[in-house]
Amino acid sequence: MKYDGIKLHPKVKELLSRYDILKDELGRLIEEREYITVTEIPRLQSEYKFKVGIVEYDCFALKIQMRAMRHEIKMRQAALMSGEIITDEEIKSRIEVELKNWKKQIDQMNEEINEAKLYLNSPTLVEEEAREFKLLYRNIVKKLHPDINLDLSEDNKTLWSEVNKAYKDGNIEELRSLNERAENIEEDLHLEDENVLDNISNRIVEKRNAIEKVIEDINKLNSEFPVNMKEKLDDKEWIRIKNEDTTKQIEDLEKKKVFLKAMLAEFI
């Protein structure tokens, strides 16, 4: 922050120094929260779907098949008891209605797995660029984030929207350009006002509160799926055991499926 040309009272300088430290810390924390939200969560979700979700999909799909078979058995038994004639087309139609929501879930799982494969195979920034990307965003955050600069002009609000888009798109070239545009933006602290000490003190309180809120957000994100699975997804042994357990479930379900097939064969 620049205060050139302004003669400041030592107490004001002291408060400004504390305020700048808090702004730097808030900027760092906001960047950390956004990194978790925009980068970590999609990556970890994709890793989970790719490393564990494929076998889970197979298991869930088998459960839906068996649910459909049980439903068909019930319908055929009910028709047999009542003397009703029910066609294969009617059974298929009723099953589709009954399993409509389950079908949506399995389709969604399949789509998520395909998206995960695309995401994990998409190009990423090299380590040096990733480091620069984080620093660029953190620098812009200190100047344009609404939680740090409460008095943004409409033009700067628009600029902040462009920054968010570039960050979410992982567009380092655009972020470099936006950083240059934001370079000379400074928060107006009204240092020549007679209430400058109260104004800065209030802003210090605001920043401390904002820091506490962002820390809460980060802790919450870290405690929830998929971030809380980070270590396990890096553990090959955990993945092996997890997939073995799910595969065992599939094997058990396949045995039960044979029994259901035999029951259906009795109606033919």
C-alpha positions in Angstrom: 0.0 0.0 0.0 1.3 3.5 -0.9 1.0 6.6 1.3 3.3 8.9 -0.6 2.9 12.6 0.0 0.9 12.1 3.3 2.4 13.0 6.6 1.1 10.4 9.0 0.8 10.4 12.8 2.9 7.6 14.4 -0.3 6.0 15.7 -1.8 6.0 12.3 1.4 4.4 10.9 1.2 1.7 13.5 -2.4 0.9 12.7 -1.7 0.9 9.0 1.1 -1.6 9.5 -1.2 -3.9 11.5 -3.9 -3.4 8.9 -1.5 -4.3 6.0 -0.4 -7.5 7.8 -4.1 -8.5 8.3 -4.9 -7.8 4.6 -1.9 -10.0 3.6 -3.1 -12.8 5.8 -6.7 -12.5 4.6 -5.5 -12.6 1.0 -3.5 -15.7 1.7 -6.4 -17.4 3.4 -8.9 -16.5 0.6 -6.5 -17.8 -2.0 -6.2 -21.1 0.0 -10.0 -21.4 0.3 -10.4 -20.8 -3.4 -7.6 -23.2 -4.3 -9.4 -25.9 -2.3 -12.7 -25.1 -3.9 -11.7 -24.6 -7.5 -8.7 -27.0 -7.8 -8.5 -29.5 -4.9 -12.1 -30.5 -4.7 -12.6 -31.2 -8.5 -9.3 -33.1 -8.6 -10.0 -35.2 -5.5 -13.6 -35.9 -6.7 -12.1 -37.1 -10.0 -9.5 -39.2 -8.3 -12.1 -40.9 -6.2 -14.4 -41.6 -9.1 -11.4 -43.0 -11.1 -9.7 -45.0 -8.4 -12.7 -46.2 -6.4 -15.9 -45.1 -8.1 -15.6 -47.4 -11.2 -16.0 -50.6 -9.0 -18.7 -48.8 -6.9 -20.5 -48.1 -10.2 -20.5 -51.8 -11.1 -21.8 -52.7 -7.7 -24.6 -50.1 -7.8 -25.6 -51.1 -11.3 -25.8 -54.8 -10.2 -28.0 -53.8 -7.3 -30.4 -51.9 -9.6 -30.6 -55.0 -11.9 -31.5 -57.2 -8.9 -34.0 -54.6 -7.7 -35.7 -54.8 -11.2 -35.7 -58.6 -11.0 -37.3 -58.6 -7.6 -39.9 -56.2 -8.8 -40.7 -58.4 -11.8 -41.0 -61.5 -9.6 -43.5 -59.6 -7.3 -45.5 -58.5 -10.3 -45.6 -62.0 -11.9 -46.5 -63.6 -8.6 -49.3 -61.1 -8.0 -50.7 -61.6 -11.5 -50.5 -65.4 -11.0 -52.4 -65.2 -7.7 -55.1 -62.9 -9.2 -55.4 -64.6 -12.5 -54.4 -61.4 -14.3 -52.6 -61.7 -17.7 -49.6 -59.4 -17.8 -47.4 -58.9 -20.8 -43.6 -58.5 -20.9 -44.2 -54.9 -22.2 -46.3 -54.0 -19.2 -43.8 -55.4 -16.8 -41.0 -53.5 -18.5 -43.0 -50.3 -18.4 -43.8 -50.7 -14.7 -40.2 -51.4 -13.8 -39.0 -48.4 -15.7 -41.4 -46.2 -13.7 -40.5 -47.9 -10.4 -36.7 -47.6 -11.0 -36.8 -44.1 -12.7 -34.9 -42.4 -9.9 -32.4 -45.3 -9.5 -31.8 -45.1 -13.3 -31.0 -41.3 -12.9 -28.5 -42.1 -10.2 -26.7 -44.7 -12.2 -26.6 -42.5 -15.3 -25.2 -39.7 -13.2 -22.5 -42.0 -11.7 -21.5 -43.0 -15.2 -21.4 -39.4 -16.4 -19.2 -38.4 -13.4 -16.8 -41.3 -14.1 -16.4 -40.2 -17.7 -15.9 -36.6 -16.6 -13.3 -37.7 -14.1 -11.3 -39.4 -16.8 -11.4 -36.3 -19.0 -10.4 -34.1 -16.0 -7.5 -36.2 -14.9 -6.2 -36.4 -18.5 -6.6 -32.6 -19.1 -3.4 -30.5 -19.3 -2.3 -28.8 -16.0 0.1 -26.1 -15.2 3.7 -27.1 -14.5 4.9 -26.6 -10.9 6.5 -23.2 -11.6 3.4 -21.9 -13.4 1.1 -23.2 -10.6 3.2 -21.3 -8.1 3.0 -18.1 -10.1 -0.7 -18.7 -10.7 -1.3 -18.8 -6.9 0.8 -15.7 -6.3 -0.9 -13.7 -9.0 -4.3 -14.5 -7.7 -3.3 -13.8 -4.1 -1.9 -10.4 -5.2 -5.2 -9.5 -7.0 -7.3 -10.7 -4.1 -5.6 -8.2 -1.8 -6.7 -5.4 -4.2 -10.1 -6.5 -5.5 -11.7 -9.1 -3.3 -14.9 -7.6 -1.8 -14.0 -8.9 1.7 -10.8 -7.0 1.6 -11.7 -3.9 -0.3 -15.2 -2.8 0.7 -15.3 0.2 -1.6 -14.9 -1.3 -5.0 -16.0 0.8 -8.0 -18.3 -0.8 -10.5 -15.4 -1.1 -13.0 -13.3 -2.9 -10.3 -16.2 -5.2 -9.5 -16.3 -6.1 -13.2 -12.6 -6.6 -13.2 -13.0 -8.9 -10.2 -15.5 -11.0 -12.1 -13.0 -11.4 -14.9 -10.3 -12.5 -12.4 -12.7 -15.1 -11.0 -13.3 -16.5 -14.4 -9.6 -16.6 -15.3 -8.9 -18.4 -12.0 -11.6 -21.0 -12.5 -10.5 -21.6 -16.0 -6.8 -21.9 -15.0 -5.9 -19.2 -17.5 -2.5 -18.0 -16.4 -2.0 -15.7 -19.4 -5.3 -13.9 -18.6 -4.5 -13.7 -14.9 -1.2 -12.1 -15.7 -2.9 -9.5 -17.8 -5.5 -8.8 -15.1 -2.8 -8.5 -12.5 -1.3 -5.7 -14.6 -4.6 -3.9 -14.8 -5.1 -4.2 -11.0 -1.5 -3.2 -10.2 -2.3 0.5 -9.4 -5.6 -0.1 -7.6 -5.3 1.0 -4.0 -7.9 1.0 -1.2 -8.9 4.5 -0.2 -8.5 4.6 3.6 -9.4 8.3 3.8 -6.2 9.0 5.7 -6.8 12.8 5.8 -10.2 12.4 7.6 -10.2 13.6 11.2 -11.6 10.2 12.2 -8.8 8.2 10.5 -7.8 6.3 13.7 -11.4 5.1 14.3 -11.8 4.3 10.6 -8.6 2.1 10.4 -9.4 0.5 13.8 -12.8 -0.5 12.5 -11.3 -1.9 9.4 -8.8 -3.9 11.5 -11.7 -5.4 13.4 -13.5 -6.2 10.1 -10.4 -8.0 8.7 -9.9 -10.0 11.9 -13.6 -11.1 11.7 -13.2 -11.9 8.0 -10.0 -14.0 8.7 -11.9 -16.0 11.4 -14.7 -16.6 8.9 -12.4 -17.8 6.1 -10.5 -20.1 8.6 -13.9 -21.6 9.5 -14.6 -22.1 5.8 -11.3 -23.8 5.2 -11.6 -26.1 8.3 -15.1 -27.1 7.1 -13.9 -27.9 3.6 -11.0 -29.9 4.9 -13.3 -32.0 7.1 -15.7 -32.9 4.3 -15.7 -35.2 1.3 -13.6 -35.3 -0.8 -10.9 -33.3 0.9 -11.0 -35.6 3.9 -10.2 -38.4 1.6 -6.9 -36.9 0.4 -4.6 -39.1 2.3 -6.5 -42.2 1.6 -6.6 -41.5 -2.2 -2.8 -41.4 -2.0 -2.7 -44.7 -0.2 -2.5 -47.5 -2.7 -3.1 -50.1 0.0 -6.3 -48.4 1.1 -7.5 -48.2 -2.5 -6.7 -51.9 -3.0 -8.6 -53.0 0.1 -11.6 -50.7 -0.7 -11.9 -52.1 -4.2 -11.5 -55.7 -2.9 -14.4 -55.1 -0.4 -16.6 -53.8 -3.2 -15.6 -56.6 -5.5 -16.5 -59.1 -2.8 -19.9 -57.4 -2.6 -20.3 -57.8 -6.3 -19.4 -61.5 -6.1 -22.0 -62.1 -3.3 -24.7 -60.2 -5.3 -23.9 -62.3 -8.4 -24.7 -65.4 -6.4 -28.0 -64.0 -5.3 -28.7 -62.9 -8.9 -28.5 -66.5 -10.0 -31.2 -67.4 -7.5 -33.4 -64.5 -8.8 -32.9 -65.7 -12.4 -34.1 -69.2 -11.4 -37.2 -67.8 -9.8 -38.0 -65.8 -13.0 -37.4 -68.9 -15.1 -40.3 -70.6 -13.3 -42.8 -68.1 -14.9 -41.7 -68.9 -18.5 
